[in-house]
Amino acid sequence: MNDPVVPAANDAAPAATTYRVDPDRSTITFHATAFGLLPVRGTLPIAQGELRVVGDVIRATGEAGTAGIDTGLAPRDWDLRTAHYLDARKHPRIRLTVEDTPLTTGSVPATLTVRGVSASIRLDVHDLATTEDGVRIQASTSLDRTPFPMLPPIAGVSRLIHIAVDITACPAVGS
């Protein structure tokens, strides 16, 4: 089990409020292998997200845009957007949901929805800090993609995909 997430000594626990994810200051990166040999690294754009932190409890939702997947190789990106993998035309968003969960565990249960199929995952929270204008959360997971309706790993992308998120969120207006 992971060590608890504790704000840095100069950080107070975030105030009970709702935060909106700033897509321009937040990232989702991933790495996997293709055909068991070739490293694949890339990014997904964050479309939107919301965090509610009360004391050491978090509730969050977020979405990434499947059409914006970028591995730096256009033919591969096109293939990842097709019905073989993300099916971006029918499923333009990947959704992550975290229900009321204490952050003191260092690992939070979440639900990831890809192509309309939901699966339980665990996010390892590495850092939660207050910033001048909100909060910043860094987390990662190793995702087993077999629950999602995609080409099997033997045909391309490996079964495990390592994902890292670096989220910056600012207080929502009126919260």
N, C-alpha and C positions, 0 to 999 in steps of 0.2 A: 504494500500500500504506500502511497506517496505521503510525503511530509505535509502537514497542514500549510495552507497558504496564509502567511501573516504579512500584513502591510509593513513596509519599511518603517524604521523607528520614527522617522519624521512624518509618516503618513497617519492620518486619522482614518477610521473606518468611513467609507463613503456615506454621505447623508442619505436618509431614506427619501429617495426620489426616483423618477423615471428618467432614463437617459436614452438618447437617440444615437445610434451608431453613425459616425462620420465616415462614409464610404471613401472619401478622398484621403483619409488618414488611417485607414484600416486595410489589412491585407489577409488573404487566404493563399497560402502556398502549399504545394504538394510535391511529393516525389514517389516514384514507383519504378518498376522495370518493365520493359517491353520484351516479349518473347524470352523472358528469363535472363536476358543478358544486358540489354541496353538501358542505361539510366534515362528516366524521363522526369523532368522537373517542369513545374508550371505554376500558373496563378489562375484564380477565379475571381471575378469582380464581385464585390459585396454590393448588393442592390439596396438592401435596407436592413435595419435591425433595431431592437429596443431591449434595454436592460432595466430591471427594477432591482435595486439592491437595498435591503433593509437590514441593518446590522451586518450579520455574517450570512444572510440568506439572499440568494439570487434567483430571479426568474428572468428568462431571456428568450427572445425569438430572433431569428435572422434568416436572410435569404441571400443566395448567391445566384448570379445570372449564368446559366449554362452556355448561352451563345457567346459569352466573352472568354471562354477558356483559352488560355494562351500558353503553349509550350515552346514557342519560338520556331515551330516548324508547321507552316500552314497546312500541308496535306494531313499531318497527324491531327491538328486541331479540327479540321473538317471531319475526319473520321470519328473523333471523340464526340462531336456534335450530332452525329447521325444516330439512327435507331440502333446501331450496334452497341452504343454506349449510353450517352446522356439523353439522346432523342430531344434535342433542344427545341425543335419545332413544336412538339406536343407538350413538352415539360420544360418551360423556360426558366424555372427556378428550382434550386435545391433549398430545402428548408431545415433549419436546426431549431429545436425547442428544448429549453431547460425549464423544468417545473421548479417550484419552491424547493431549493436545495441549499443546505449549509455549505459555505465555502471552506469550512475548517478541515475538511477531509483531504483537500488537495486534488481530489478527483470527483467530478460531478457526473451523474447520469444524464444522458440527453437522448433525444429522438432525432434521427436524421431521416428525412424523406427525400428520396431520389426516384424519379420516374413514377411518382405516385405510390411508392412502396416505402413504408416506414420500418426502421430497425433501431434497436437500442444500441447506444455506444457509450463510452466513458471518455470524458474530456479531462486530461491532466492539466490543471491550472498551475502555471509556473509563476505567475505574477499578477497581483491585483494592486493597483496603486491609484491614489487620487492624483490628479493633475491640476494645473491652474484653472482649467475649464471643464473638468469632468473626471472620468475614470479611464484607466487603461487596463486591459486584461490580455494576458498572453497565455495561450493554451495549445495543446496538441493532442493528437490521437493517431492510432494505427487502425485504419478502417479495413475490415474484411468486406469486400464488395460482393461476395457471393449471394447475399440475400436480394440484391437488386437485379432486375432483368436486363442483363448485358451479356455480350459474348463471354464464353468461359475463359478463364485465365490462359489456357493453353493456346488460345487464338490471338493473344495480344498482350494487353496490360495485365500485370501481375495481380494476384488475389489481394495482396495487402497494399494499401496506399497510405503513406504517411502524410498527415495533414497538420499544418501549423496555422494558427490564427493570431493576429495581433490587432486587437480592437481598441479603438479610441472612441469614446462616447461622451457627448455633451448633454447637460440637462435639457430635457424637453421643455418647450415653452409652456408655462402654466403649471409646472410640477413643483 
